[in-house]
Amino acid sequence: MQFSKERVIQALAAKGITTTCPRCGQKTTWELVDGFVHFDVSADSQTHEIGGPAFPAVALGCNHCGFLSFHVAQLLGLDVAPGQPSPSSPQE
Ligand SMILES: [Zn+2]
């Protein structure tokens, strides 16, 4: 799926995401990073495989304190590409 700010905002709203920041406590606006952030999945702590299994997430930054929060795209109901691993079922 191509990143679409509108689709991501709709998905976050459908999940009832609040606007209160968990770090600074401000009821604030959030900046949506314009693209997916990928979290790498590895079987051991010493290996980081570039281009290996990863899962896409969307990132929001608090406009007051800069705190970043992440939401797994698949769990938001976004149509991520088939074959991409989820956090609970990483591919080998
Ligand atoms: Zn904040």
PDB file of the backbone (N, CA, C, O) and the ligand in Angstrom, with CONECT records:
HET     ZN  A 101       1
ATOM      1  N   MET A   1       0.843  -1.181   0.000  1.00  0.00           N
ATOM      2  CA  MET A   1       0.000   0.000   0.000  1.00  0.00           C
ATOM      3  C   MET A   1       0.879   1.232   0.000  1.00  0.00           C
ATOM      4  O   MET A   1       1.859   1.311   0.742  1.00  0.00           O
ATOM      5  N   GLN A   2       0.531   2.175  -0.821  1.00  0.00           N
ATOM      6  CA  GLN A   2       1.196   3.469  -0.800  1.00  0.00           C
ATOM      7  C   GLN A   2       0.729   4.225   0.431  1.00  0.00           C
ATOM      8  O   GLN A   2      -0.446   4.156   0.791  1.00  0.00           O
ATOM      9  N   PHE A   3       1.630   4.942   1.079  1.00  0.00           N
ATOM     10  CA  PHE A   3       1.260   5.708   2.259  1.00  0.00           C
ATOM     11  C   PHE A   3       0.267   6.798   1.868  1.00  0.00           C
ATOM     12  O   PHE A   3       0.482   7.532   0.904  1.00  0.00           O
ATOM     13  N   SER A   4      -0.809   6.891   2.618  1.00  0.00           N
ATOM     14  CA  SER A   4      -1.814   7.928   2.400  1.00  0.00           C
ATOM     15  C   SER A   4      -2.151   8.549   3.746  1.00  0.00           C
ATOM     16  O   SER A   4      -2.722   7.893   4.618  1.00  0.00           O
ATOM     17  N   LYS A   5      -1.795   9.814   3.908  1.00  0.00           N
ATOM     18  CA  LYS A   5      -2.081  10.498   5.179  1.00  0.00           C
ATOM     19  C   LYS A   5      -3.563  10.436   5.517  1.00  0.00           C
ATOM     20  O   LYS A   5      -3.935  10.220   6.670  1.00  0.00           O
ATOM     21  N   GLU A   6      -4.400  10.623   4.517  1.00  0.00           N
ATOM     22  CA  GLU A   6      -5.849  10.599   4.761  1.00  0.00           C
ATOM     23  C   GLU A   6      -6.293   9.245   5.297  1.00  0.00           C
ATOM     24  O   GLU A   6      -7.050   9.182   6.266  1.00  0.00           O
ATOM     25  N   ARG A   7      -5.832   8.163   4.680  1.00  0.00           N
ATOM     26  CA  ARG A   7      -6.221   6.819   5.122  1.00  0.00           C
ATOM     27  C   ARG A   7      -5.714   6.543   6.534  1.00  0.00           C
ATOM     28  O   ARG A   7      -6.426   5.944   7.340  1.00  0.00           O
ATOM     29  N   VAL A   8      -4.506   6.968   6.836  1.00  0.00           N
ATOM     30  CA  VAL A   8      -3.954   6.746   8.175  1.00  0.00           C
ATOM     31  C   VAL A   8      -4.760   7.527   9.216  1.00  0.00           C
ATOM     32  O   VAL A   8      -5.103   6.991  10.270  1.00  0.00           O
ATOM     33  N   ILE A   9      -5.054   8.768   8.924  1.00  0.00           N
ATOM     34  CA  ILE A   9      -5.834   9.591   9.869  1.00  0.00           C
ATOM     35  C   ILE A   9      -7.213   8.978  10.088  1.00  0.00           C
ATOM     36  O   ILE A   9      -7.707   8.958  11.215  1.00  0.00           O
ATOM     37  N   GLN A  10      -7.838   8.476   9.023  1.00  0.00           N
ATOM     38  CA  GLN A  10      -9.140   7.809   9.157  1.00  0.00           C
ATOM     39  C   GLN A  10      -9.016   6.559  10.031  1.00  0.00           C
ATOM     40  O   GLN A  10      -9.875   6.307  10.876  1.00  0.00           O
ATOM     41  N   ALA A  11      -7.962   5.782   9.833  1.00  0.00           N
ATOM     42  CA  ALA A  11      -7.762   4.553  10.606  1.00  0.00           C
ATOM     43  C   ALA A  11      -7.530   4.871  12.082  1.00  0.00           C
ATOM     44  O   ALA A  11      -8.056   4.178  12.953  1.00  0.00           O
ATOM     45  N   LEU A  12      -6.754   5.904  12.370  1.00  0.00           N
ATOM     46  CA  LEU A  12      -6.514   6.307  13.766  1.00  0.00           C
ATOM     47  C   LEU A  12      -7.809   6.785  14.410  1.00  0.00           C
ATOM     48  O   LEU A  12      -8.089   6.455  15.562  1.00  0.00           O
ATOM     49  N   ALA A  13      -8.595   7.558  13.673  1.00  0.00           N
ATOM     50  CA  ALA A  13      -9.865   8.062  14.210  1.00  0.00           C
ATOM     51  C   ALA A  13     -10.819   6.900  14.484  1.00  0.00           C
ATOM     52  O   ALA A  13     -11.538   6.907  15.483  1.00  0.00           O
ATOM     53  N   ALA A  14     -10.826   5.912  13.603  1.00  0.00           N
ATOM     54  CA  ALA A  14     -11.718   4.760  13.778  1.00  0.00           C
ATOM     55  C   ALA A  14     -11.364   3.966  15.034  1.00  0.00           C
ATOM     56  O   ALA A  14     -12.225   3.302  15.612  1.00  0.00           O
ATOM     57  N   LYS A  15     -10.104   4.031  15.456  1.00  0.00           N
ATOM     58  CA  LYS A  15      -9.664   3.328  16.665  1.00  0.00           C
ATOM     59  C   LYS A  15      -9.833   4.181  17.922  1.00  0.00           C
ATOM     60  O   LYS A  15      -9.545   3.723  19.028  1.00  0.00           O
ATOM     61  N   GLY A  16     -10.293   5.403  17.757  1.00  0.00           N
ATOM     62  CA  GLY A  16     -10.540   6.266  18.916  1.00  0.00           C
ATOM     63  C   GLY A  16      -9.275   6.775  19.579  1.00  0.00           C
ATOM     64  O   GLY A  16      -9.247   6.968  20.794  1.00  0.00           O
ATOM     65  N   ILE A  17      -8.231   6.995  18.797  1.00  0.00           N
ATOM     66  CA  ILE A  17      -6.975   7.494  19.359  1.00  0.00           C
ATOM     67  C   ILE A  17      -7.219   8.887  19.957  1.00  0.00           C
ATOM     68  O   ILE A  17      -7.810   9.752  19.311  1.00  0.00           O
ATOM     69  N   THR A  18      -6.764   9.087  21.182  1.00  0.00           N
ATOM     70  CA  THR A  18      -6.974  10.370  21.846  1.00  0.00           C
ATOM     71  C   THR A  18      -5.864  11.349  21.463  1.00  0.00           C
ATOM     72  O   THR A  18      -4.839  10.959  20.904  1.00  0.00           O
ATOM     73  N   THR A  19      -6.086  12.611  21.772  1.00  0.00           N
ATOM     74  CA  THR A  19      -5.086  13.618  21.434  1.00  0.00           C
ATOM     75  C   THR A  19      -4.256  14.036  22.647  1.00  0.00           C
ATOM     76  O   THR A  19      -3.406  14.919  22.538  1.00  0.00           O
ATOM     77  N   THR A  20      -4.493  13.413  23.794  1.00  0.00           N
ATOM     78  CA  THR A  20      -3.702  13.745  24.979  1.00  0.00           C
ATOM     79  C   THR A  20      -2.374  12.994  24.920  1.00  0.00           C
ATOM     80  O   THR A  20      -2.345  11.780  24.720  1.00  0.00           O
ATOM     81  N   CYS A  21      -1.289  13.721  25.095  1.00  0.00           N
ATOM     82  CA  CYS A  21       0.043  13.111  25.033  1.00  0.00           C
ATOM     83  C   CYS A  21       0.336  12.362  26.335  1.00  0.00           C
ATOM     84  O   CYS A  21       0.167  12.931  27.414  1.00  0.00           O
ATOM     85  N   PRO A  22       0.775  11.084  26.260  1.00  0.00           N
ATOM     86  CA  PRO A  22       1.059  10.328  27.474  1.00  0.00           C
ATOM     87  C   PRO A  22       2.318  10.795  28.210  1.00  0.00           C
ATOM     88  O   PRO A  22       2.517  10.414  29.364  1.00  0.00           O
ATOM     89  N   ARG A  23       3.165  11.602  27.587  1.00  0.00           N
ATOM     90  CA  ARG A  23       4.402  12.050  28.235  1.00  0.00           C
ATOM     91  C   ARG A  23       4.263  13.425  28.874  1.00  0.00           C
ATOM     92  O   ARG A  23       4.657  13.613  30.025  1.00  0.00           O
ATOM     93  N   CYS A  24       3.700  14.402  28.130  1.00  0.00           N
ATOM     94  CA  CYS A  24       3.615  15.761  28.683  1.00  0.00           C
ATOM     95  C   CYS A  24       2.226  16.088  29.215  1.00  0.00           C
ATOM     96  O   CYS A  24       2.037  17.098  29.894  1.00  0.00           O
ATOM     97  N   GLY A  25       1.252  15.231  28.906  1.00  0.00           N
ATOM     98  CA  GLY A  25      -0.093  15.427  29.424  1.00  0.00           C
ATOM     99  C   GLY A  25      -0.896  16.507  28.721  1.00  0.00           C
ATOM    100  O   GLY A  25      -2.037  16.778  29.094  1.00  0.00           O
ATOM    101  N   GLN A  26      -0.315  17.117  27.721  1.00  0.00           N
ATOM    102  CA  GLN A  26      -1.012  18.174  26.992  1.00  0.00           C
ATOM    103  C   GLN A  26      -2.046  17.570  26.046  1.00  0.00           C
ATOM    104  O   GLN A  26      -1.806  16.537  25.421  1.00  0.00           O
ATOM    105  N   LYS A  27      -3.193  18.227  25.952  1.00  0.00           N
ATOM    106  CA  LYS A  27      -4.157  17.871  24.920  1.00  0.00           C
ATOM    107  C   LYS A  27      -3.709  18.674  23.711  1.00  0.00           C
ATOM    108  O   LYS A  27      -3.947  19.879  23.631  1.00  0.00           O
ATOM    109  N   THR A  28      -3.077  18.018  22.798  1.00  0.00           N
ATOM    110  CA  THR A  28      -2.322  18.724  21.768  1.00  0.00           C
ATOM    111  C   THR A  28      -2.623  18.170  20.383  1.00  0.00           C
ATOM    112  O   THR A  28      -3.407  17.234  20.229  1.00  0.00           O
ATOM    113  N   THR A  29      -2.003  18.748  19.405  1.00  0.00           N
ATOM    114  CA  THR A  29      -2.071  18.204  18.052  1.00  0.00           C
ATOM    115  C   THR A  29      -0.840  17.350  17.819  1.00  0.00           C
ATOM    116  O   THR A  29       0.197  17.533  18.455  1.00  0.00           O
ATOM    117  N   TRP A  30      -0.975  16.422  16.902  1.00  0.00           N
ATOM    118  CA  TRP A  30       0.101  15.491  16.594  1.00  0.00           C
ATOM    119  C   TRP A  30       0.496  15.640  15.138  1.00  0.00           C
ATOM    120  O   TRP A  30      -0.337  15.897  14.269  1.00  0.00           O
ATOM    121  N   GLU A  31       1.758  15.477  14.896  1.00  0.00           N
ATOM    122  CA  GLU A  31       2.267  15.511  13.525  1.00  0.00           C
ATOM    123  C   GLU A  31       2.457  14.078  13.049  1.00  0.00           C
ATOM    124  O   GLU A  31       3.180  13.297  13.668  1.00  0.00           O
ATOM    125  N   LEU A  32       1.807  13.744  11.954  1.00  0.00           N
ATOM    126  CA  LEU A  32       1.941  12.412  11.375  1.00  0.00           C
ATOM    127  C   LEU A  32       3.145  12.395  10.451  1.00  0.00           C
ATOM    128  O   LEU A  32       3.229  13.193   9.517  1.00  0.00           O
ATOM    129  N   VAL A  33       4.079  11.485  10.710  1.00  0.00           N
ATOM    130  CA  VAL A  33       5.234  11.337   9.831  1.00  0.00           C
ATOM    131  C   VAL A  33       4.726  10.889   8.464  1.00  0.00           C
ATOM    132  O   VAL A  33       3.892   9.988   8.370  1.00  0.00           O
ATOM    133  N   ASP A  34       5.223  11.512   7.418  1.00  0.00           N
ATOM    134  CA  ASP A  34       4.705  11.313   6.064  1.00  0.00           C
ATOM    135  C   ASP A  34       5.318  10.066   5.418  1.00  0.00           C
ATOM    136  O   ASP A  34       6.049  10.161   4.432  1.00  0.00           O
ATOM    137  N   GLY A  35       5.011   8.910   5.984  1.00  0.00           N
ATOM    138  CA  GLY A  35       5.509   7.639   5.435  1.00  0.00           C
ATOM    139  C   GLY A  35       5.541   6.597   6.525  1.00  0.00           C
ATOM    140  O   GLY A  35       5.421   6.917   7.708  1.00  0.00           O
ATOM    141  N   PHE A  36       5.705   5.335   6.122  1.00  0.00           N
ATOM    142  CA  PHE A  36       5.786   4.251   7.092  1.00  0.00           C
ATOM    143  C   PHE A  36       7.159   4.218   7.749  1.00  0.00           C
ATOM    144  O   PHE A  36       8.167   4.567   7.136  1.00  0.00           O
ATOM    145  N   VAL A  37       7.177   3.797   8.992  1.00  0.00           N
ATOM    146  CA  VAL A  37       8.407   3.516   9.720  1.00  0.00           C
ATOM    147  C   VAL A  37       8.465   1.998   9.843  1.00  0.00           C
ATOM    148  O   VAL A  37       7.467   1.366  10.189  1.00  0.00           O
ATOM    149  N   HIS A  38       9.636   1.403   9.561  1.00  0.00           N
ATOM    150  CA  HIS A  38       9.738  -0.060   9.597  1.00  0.00           C
ATOM    151  C   HIS A  38      10.562  -0.508  10.796  1.00  0.00           C
ATOM    152  O   HIS A  38      11.665  -0.017  11.036  1.00  0.00           O
ATOM    153  N   PHE A  39      10.001  -1.446  11.538  1.00  0.00           N
ATOM    154  CA  PHE A  39      10.699  -2.042  12.670  1.00  0.00           C
ATOM    155  C   PHE A  39      11.258  -3.384  12.220  1.00  0.00           C
ATOM    156  O   PHE A  39      10.515  -4.264  11.783  1.00  0.00           O
ATOM    157  N   ASP A  40      12.563  -3.530  12.331  1.00  0.00           N
ATOM    158  CA  ASP A  40      13.218  -4.776  11.948  1.00  0.00           C
ATOM    159  C   ASP A  40      12.921  -5.865  12.961  1.00  0.00           C
ATOM    160  O   ASP A  40      12.794  -5.600  14.156  1.00  0.00           O
ATOM    161  N   VAL A  41      12.810  -7.104  12.469  1.00  0.00           N
ATOM    162  CA  VAL A  41      12.562  -8.264  13.326  1.00  0.00           C
ATOM    163  C   VAL A  41      13.761  -9.194  13.182  1.00  0.00           C
ATOM    164  O   VAL A  41      14.153  -9.537  12.066  1.00  0.00           O
ATOM    165  N   SER A  42      14.346  -9.604  14.311  1.00  0.00           N
ATOM    166  CA  SER A  42      15.516 -10.463  14.285  1.00  0.00           C
ATOM    167  C   SER A  42      15.407 -11.523  15.381  1.00  0.00           C
ATOM    168  O   SER A  42      14.864 -11.267  16.455  1.00  0.00           O
ATOM    169  N   ALA A  43      15.930 -12.718  15.093  1.00  0.00           N
ATOM    170  CA  ALA A  43      15.844 -13.819  16.048  1.00  0.00           C
ATOM    171  C   ALA A  43      16.857 -13.692  17.179  1.00  0.00           C
ATOM    172  O   ALA A  43      16.690 -14.309  18.231  1.00  0.00           O
ATOM    173  N   ASP A  44      17.905 -12.897  16.973  1.00  0.00           N
ATOM    174  CA  ASP A  44      18.865 -12.730  18.069  1.00  0.00           C
ATOM    175  C   ASP A  44      19.251 -11.263  18.208  1.00  0.00           C
ATOM    176  O   ASP A  44      19.093 -10.467  17.283  1.00  0.00           O
ATOM    177  N   SER A  45      19.758 -10.932  19.382  1.00  0.00           N
ATOM    178  CA  SER A  45      20.021  -9.530  19.702  1.00  0.00           C
ATOM    179  C   SER A  45      21.279  -8.980  19.030  1.00  0.00           C
ATOM    180  O   SER A  45      21.487  -7.766  19.020  1.00  0.00           O
ATOM    181  N   GLN A  46      22.111  -9.840  18.475  1.00  0.00           N
ATOM    182  CA  GLN A  46      23.373  -9.402  17.882  1.00  0.00           C
ATOM    183  C   GLN A  46      23.279  -9.162  16.384  1.00  0.00           C
ATOM    184  O   GLN A  46      24.220  -8.655  15.773  1.00  0.00           O
ATOM    185  N   THR A  47      22.144  -9.525  15.789  1.00  0.00           N
ATOM    186  CA  THR A  47      22.013  -9.442  14.337  1.00  0.00           C
ATOM    187  C   THR A  47      21.034  -8.347  13.942  1.00  0.00           C
ATOM    188  O   THR A  47      19.931  -8.239  14.479  1.00  0.00           O
ATOM    189  N   HIS A  48      21.472  -7.547  12.994  1.00  0.00           N
ATOM    190  CA  HIS A  48      20.583  -6.567  12.373  1.00  0.00           C
ATOM    191  C   HIS A  48      20.698  -6.765  10.874  1.00  0.00           C
ATOM    192  O   HIS A  48      21.718  -6.437  10.267  1.00  0.00           O
ATOM    193  N   GLU A  49      19.647  -7.302  10.287  1.00  0.00           N
ATOM    194  CA  GLU A  49      19.680  -7.642   8.873  1.00  0.00           C
ATOM    195  C   GLU A  49      18.991  -6.535   8.070  1.00  0.00           C
ATOM    196  O   GLU A  49      17.780  -6.338   8.164  1.00  0.00           O
ATOM    197  N   ILE A  50      19.783  -5.829   7.291  1.00  0.00           N
ATOM    198  CA  ILE A  50      19.210  -4.773   6.455  1.00  0.00           C
ATOM    199  C   ILE A  50      18.427  -5.427   5.324  1.00  0.00           C
ATOM    200  O   ILE A  50      18.948  -6.284   4.610  1.00  0.00           O
ATOM    201  N   GLY A  51      17.185  -5.021   5.171  1.00  0.00           N
ATOM    202  CA  GLY A  51      16.329  -5.616   4.148  1.00  0.00           C
ATOM    203  C   GLY A  51      15.667  -6.895   4.604  1.00  0.00           C
ATOM    204  O   GLY A  51      14.974  -7.542   3.818  1.00  0.00           O
ATOM    205  N   GLY A  52      15.863  -7.278   5.856  1.00  0.00           N
ATOM    206  CA  GLY A  52      15.261  -8.497   6.395  1.00  0.00           C
ATOM    207  C   GLY A  52      13.835  -8.248   6.823  1.00  0.00           C
ATOM    208  O   GLY A  52      13.246  -7.221   6.488  1.00  0.00           O
ATOM    209  N   PRO A  53      13.269  -9.209   7.579  1.00  0.00           N
ATOM    210  CA  PRO A  53      11.893  -9.052   8.024  1.00  0.00           C
ATOM    211  C   PRO A  53      11.695  -7.770   8.833  1.00  0.00           C
ATOM    212  O   PRO A  53      12.530  -7.380   9.649  1.00  0.00           O
ATOM    213  N   ALA A  54      10.577  -7.147   8.576  1.00  0.00           N
ATOM    214  CA  ALA A  54      10.235  -5.905   9.269  1.00  0.00           C
ATOM    215  C   ALA A  54       8.729  -5.742   9.203  1.00  0.00           C
ATOM    216  O   ALA A  54       8.060  -6.349   8.366  1.00  0.00           O
ATOM    217  N   PHE A  55       8.208  -4.923  10.088  1.00  0.00           N
ATOM    218  CA  PHE A  55       6.789  -4.613   9.980  1.00  0.00           C
ATOM    219  C   PHE A  55       6.610  -3.101   9.930  1.00  0.00           C
ATOM    220  O   PHE A  55       7.311  -2.364  10.623  1.00  0.00           O
ATOM    221  N   PRO A  56       5.670  -2.643   9.110  1.00  0.00           N
ATOM    222  CA  PRO A  56       5.453  -1.216   8.965  1.00  0.00           C
ATOM    223  C   PRO A  56       4.563  -0.653  10.060  1.00  0.00           C
ATOM    224  O   PRO A  56       3.614  -1.294  10.513  1.00  0.00           O
ATOM    225  N   ALA A  57       4.893   0.550  10.465  1.00  0.00           N
ATOM    226  CA  ALA A  57       4.105   1.269  11.464  1.00  0.00           C
ATOM    227  C   ALA A  57       3.951   2.715  11.000  1.00  0.00           C
ATOM    228  O   ALA A  57       4.666   3.184  10.115  1.00  0.00           O
ATOM    229  N   VAL A  58       3.006   3.401  11.619  1.00  0.00           N
ATOM    230  CA  VAL A  58       2.892   4.841  11.387  1.00  0.00           C
ATOM    231  C   VAL A  58       3.354   5.532  12.657  1.00  0.00           C
ATOM    232  O   VAL A  58       3.180   5.004  13.756  1.00  0.00           O
ATOM    233  N   ALA A  59       3.938   6.704  12.509  1.00  0.00           N
ATOM    234  CA  ALA A  59       4.509   7.431  13.640  1.00  0.00           C
ATOM    235  C   ALA A  59       3.838   8.787  13.782  1.00  0.00           C
ATOM    236  O   ALA A  59       3.596   9.494  12.804  1.00  0.00           O
ATOM    237  N   LEU A  60       3.548   9.123  15.023  1.00  0.00           N
ATOM    238  CA  LEU A  60       2.979  10.419  15.362  1.00  0.00           C
ATOM    239  C   LEU A  60       3.911  11.115  16.344  1.00  0.00           C
ATOM    240  O   LEU A  60       4.422  10.482  17.268  1.00  0.00           O
ATOM    241  N   GLY A  61       4.135  12.397  16.157  1.00  0.00           N
ATOM    242  CA  GLY A  61       4.944  13.182  17.078  1.00  0.00           C
ATOM    243  C   GLY A  61       4.101  14.234  17.762  1.00  0.00           C
ATOM    244  O   GLY A  61       3.355  14.960  17.106  1.00  0.00           O
ATOM    245  N   CYS A  62       4.213  14.323  19.086  1.00  0.00           N
ATOM    246  CA  CYS A  62       3.495  15.348  19.854  1.00  0.00           C
ATOM    247  C   CYS A  62       4.073  16.724  19.487  1.00  0.00           C
ATOM    248  O   CYS A  62       5.285  16.928  19.562  1.00  0.00           O
ATOM    249  N   ASN A  63       3.219  17.647  19.099  1.00  0.00           N
ATOM    250  CA  ASN A  63       3.676  18.986  18.714  1.00  0.00           C
ATOM    251  C   ASN A  63       4.116  19.833  19.899  1.00  0.00           C
ATOM    252  O   ASN A  63       4.675  20.914  19.710  1.00  0.00           O
ATOM    253  N   HIS A  64       3.873  19.357  21.127  1.00  0.00           N
ATOM    254  CA  HIS A  64       4.301  20.118  22.301  1.00  0.00           C
ATOM    255  C   HIS A  64       5.683  19.666  22.789  1.00  0.00           C
ATOM    256  O   HIS A  64       6.573  20.493  22.991  1.00  0.00           O
ATOM    257  N   CYS A  65       5.861  18.340  22.978  1.00  0.00           N
ATOM    258  CA  CYS A  65       7.118  17.845  23.566  1.00  0.00           C
ATOM    259  C   CYS A  65       7.947  16.979  22.613  1.00  0.00           C
ATOM    260  O   CYS A  65       9.098  16.663  22.913  1.00  0.00           O
ATOM    261  N   GLY A  66       7.379  16.596  21.479  1.00  0.00           N
ATOM    262  CA  GLY A  66       8.137  15.805  20.524  1.00  0.00           C
ATOM    263  C   GLY A  66       8.090  14.307  20.756  1.00  0.00           C
ATOM    264  O   GLY A  66       8.736  13.546  20.036  1.00  0.00           O
ATOM    265  N   PHE A  67       7.334  13.877  21.751  1.00  0.00           N
ATOM    266  CA  PHE A  67       7.213  12.434  22.002  1.00  0.00           C
ATOM    267  C   PHE A  67       6.690  11.731  20.749  1.00  0.00           C
ATOM    268  O   PHE A  67       5.744  12.196  20.113  1.00  0.00           O
ATOM    269  N   LEU A  68       7.317  10.611  20.405  1.00  0.00           N
ATOM    270  CA  LEU A  68       6.887   9.825  19.257  1.00  0.00           C
ATOM    271  C   LEU A  68       6.090   8.620  19.726  1.00  0.00           C
ATOM    272  O   LEU A  68       6.456   7.953  20.694  1.00  0.00           O
ATOM    273  N   SER A  69       5.007   8.356  19.035  1.00  0.00           N
ATOM    274  CA  SER A  69       4.263   7.122  19.279  1.00  0.00           C
ATOM    275  C   SER A  69       4.094   6.416  17.945  1.00  0.00           C
ATOM    276  O   SER A  69       4.046   7.042  16.886  1.00  0.00           O
ATOM    277  N   PHE A  70       4.004   5.084  18.027  1.00  0.00           N
ATOM    278  CA  PHE A  70       3.937   4.265  16.821  1.00  0.00           C
ATOM    279  C   PHE A  70       2.714   3.360  16.886  1.00  0.00           C
ATOM    280  O   PHE A  70       2.334   2.884  17.955  1.00  0.00           O
ATOM    281  N   HIS A  71       2.112   3.133  15.741  1.00  0.00           N
ATOM    282  CA  HIS A  71       0.966   2.240  15.620  1.00  0.00           C
ATOM    283  C   HIS A  71       1.259   1.276  14.480  1.00  0.00           C
ATOM    284  O   HIS A  71       1.610   1.702  13.379  1.00  0.00           O
ATOM    285  N   VAL A  72       1.115  -0.019  14.737  1.00  0.00           N
ATOM    286  CA  VAL A  72       1.355  -1.032  13.707  1.00  0.00           C
ATOM    287  C   VAL A  72       0.298  -0.884  12.620  1.00  0.00           C
ATOM    288  O   VAL A  72      -0.901  -0.948  12.893  1.00  0.00           O
ATOM    289  N   ALA A  73       0.745  -0.688  11.404  1.00  0.00           N
ATOM    290  CA  ALA A  73      -0.168  -0.423  10.280  1.00  0.00           C
ATOM    291  C   ALA A  73      -1.194  -1.539  10.115  1.00  0.00           C
ATOM    292  O   ALA A  73      -2.377  -1.267   9.910  1.00  0.00           O
ATOM    293  N   GLN A  74      -0.763  -2.762  10.199  1.00  0.00           N
ATOM    294  CA  GLN A  74      -1.661  -3.906  10.027  1.00  0.00           C
ATOM    295  C   GLN A  74      -2.767  -3.907  11.079  1.00  0.00           C
ATOM    296  O   GLN A  74      -3.918  -4.216  10.770  1.00  0.00           O
ATOM    297  N   LEU A  75      -2.425  -3.566  12.310  1.00  0.00           N
ATOM    298  CA  LEU A  75      -3.407  -3.584  13.393  1.00  0.00           C
ATOM    299  C   LEU A  75      -4.340  -2.380  13.353  1.00  0.00           C
ATOM    300  O   LEU A  75      -5.384  -2.372  14.005  1.00  0.00           O
ATOM    301  N   LEU A  76      -3.960  -1.370  12.590  1.00  0.00           N
ATOM    302  CA  LEU A  76      -4.876  -0.252  12.348  1.00  0.00           C
ATOM    303  C   LEU A  76      -5.867  -0.595  11.245  1.00  0.00           C
ATOM    304  O   LEU A  76      -6.805   0.160  10.988  1.00  0.00           O
ATOM    305  N   GLY A  77      -5.656  -1.739  10.593  1.00  0.00           N
ATOM    306  CA  GLY A  77      -6.534  -2.143   9.501  1.00  0.00           C
ATOM    307  C   GLY A  77      -6.098  -1.605   8.155  1.00  0.00           C
ATOM    308  O   GLY A  77      -6.849  -1.649   7.181  1.00  0.00           O
ATOM    309  N   LEU A  78      -4.867  -1.090   8.110  1.00  0.00           N
ATOM    310  CA  LEU A  78      -4.357  -0.597   6.833  1.00  0.00           C
ATOM    311  C   LEU A  78      -3.935  -1.786   5.983  1.00  0.00           C
ATOM    312  O   LEU A  78      -3.459  -2.799   6.495  1.00  0.00           O
ATOM    313  N   ASP A  79      -4.114  -1.647   4.709  1.00  0.00           N
ATOM    314  CA  ASP A  79      -3.864  -2.733   3.770  1.00  0.00           C
ATOM    315  C   ASP A  79      -2.382  -2.769   3.394  1.00  0.00           C
ATOM    316  O   ASP A  79      -1.987  -2.335   2.312  1.00  0.00           O
ATOM    317  N   VAL A  80      -1.575  -3.297   4.316  1.00  0.00           N
ATOM    318  CA  VAL A  80      -0.148  -3.398   4.023  1.00  0.00           C
ATOM    319  C   VAL A  80       0.074  -4.564   3.078  1.00  0.00           C
ATOM    320  O   VAL A  80      -0.749  -5.476   3.002  1.00  0.00           O
ATOM    321  N   ALA A  81       1.182  -4.532   2.363  1.00  0.00           N
ATOM    322  CA  ALA A  81       1.440  -5.523   1.319  1.00  0.00           C
ATOM    323  C   ALA A  81       1.442  -6.939   1.875  1.00  0.00           C
ATOM    324  O   ALA A  81       1.964  -7.169   2.966  1.00  0.00           O
ATOM    325  N   PRO A  82       0.857  -7.907   1.137  1.00  0.00           N
ATOM    326  CA  PRO A  82       0.874  -9.302   1.584  1.00  0.00           C
ATOM    327  C   PRO A  82       2.305  -9.786   1.780  1.00  0.00           C
ATOM    328  O   PRO A  82       3.213  -9.403   1.043  1.00  0.00           O
ATOM    329  N   GLY A  83       2.486 -10.621   2.771  1.00  0.00           N
ATOM    330  CA  GLY A  83       3.796 -11.218   3.002  1.00  0.00           C
ATOM    331  C   GLY A  83       4.642 -10.440   3.976  1.00  0.00           C
ATOM    332  O   GLY A  83       5.683 -10.920   4.425  1.00  0.00           O
ATOM    333  N   GLN A  84       4.201  -9.235   4.307  1.00  0.00           N
ATOM    334  CA  GLN A  84       4.979  -8.488   5.297  1.00  0.00           C
ATOM    335  C   GLN A  84       4.649  -9.054   6.670  1.00  0.00           C
ATOM    336  O   GLN A  84       3.476  -9.234   6.998  1.00  0.00           O
ATOM    337  N   PRO A  85       5.647  -9.332   7.461  1.00  0.00           N
ATOM    338  CA  PRO A  85       5.403  -9.953   8.762  1.00  0.00           C
ATOM    339  C   PRO A  85       4.709  -9.010   9.724  1.00  0.00           C
ATOM    340  O   PRO A  85       4.866  -7.791   9.645  1.00  0.00           O
ATOM    341  N   SER A  86       3.949  -9.584  10.622  1.00  0.00           N
ATOM    342  CA  SER A  86       3.350  -8.808  11.696  1.00  0.00           C
ATOM    343  C   SER A  86       4.251  -8.943  12.915  1.00  0.00           C
ATOM    344  O   SER A  86       5.141  -9.794  12.917  1.00  0.00           O
ATOM    345  N   PRO A  87       4.054  -8.142  13.943  1.00  0.00           N
ATOM    346  CA  PRO A  87       4.900  -8.234  15.124  1.00  0.00           C
ATOM    347  C   PRO A  87       4.818  -9.591  15.812  1.00  0.00           C
ATOM    348  O   PRO A  87       5.773 -10.003  16.470  1.00  0.00           O
ATOM    349  N   SER A  88       3.695 -10.293  15.674  1.00  0.00           N
ATOM    350  CA  SER A  88       3.540 -11.567  16.366  1.00  0.00           C
ATOM    351  C   SER A  88       3.920 -12.758  15.495  1.00  0.00           C
ATOM    352  O   SER A  88       3.991 -13.880  15.998  1.00  0.00           O
ATOM    353  N   SER A  89       4.165 -12.548  14.199  1.00  0.00           N
ATOM    354  CA  SER A  89       4.516 -13.665  13.327  1.00  0.00           C
ATOM    355  C   SER A  89       5.588 -13.248  12.336  1.00  0.00           C
ATOM    356  O   SER A  89       5.333 -13.178  11.134  1.00  0.00           O
ATOM    357  N   PRO A  90       6.799 -12.966  12.839  1.00  0.00           N
ATOM    358  CA  PRO A  90       7.863 -12.548  11.932  1.00  0.00           C
ATOM    359  C   PRO A  90       8.242 -13.660  10.947  1.00  0.00           C
ATOM    360  O   PRO A  90       8.211 -14.843  11.284  1.00  0.00           O
ATOM    361  N   GLN A  91       8.599 -13.257   9.731  1.00  0.00           N
ATOM    362  CA  GLN A  91       9.049 -14.224   8.737  1.00  0.00           C
ATOM    363  C   GLN A  91      10.509 -14.527   8.972  1.00  0.00           C
ATOM    364  O   GLN A  91      11.231 -13.727   9.568  1.00  0.00           O
ATOM    365  N   GLU A  92      10.949 -15.691   8.500  1.00  0.00           N
ATOM    366  CA  GLU A  92      12.362 -16.050   8.645  1.00  0.00           C
ATOM    367  C   GLU A  92      13.138 -15.617   7.429  1.00  0.00           C
ATOM    368  O   GLU A  92      14.348 -15.831   7.361  1.00  0.00           O
TER     369      GLU A  92
HETATM  370 ZN    ZN A 101       3.822  15.652  24.468  1.00  0.00          ZN2+
END
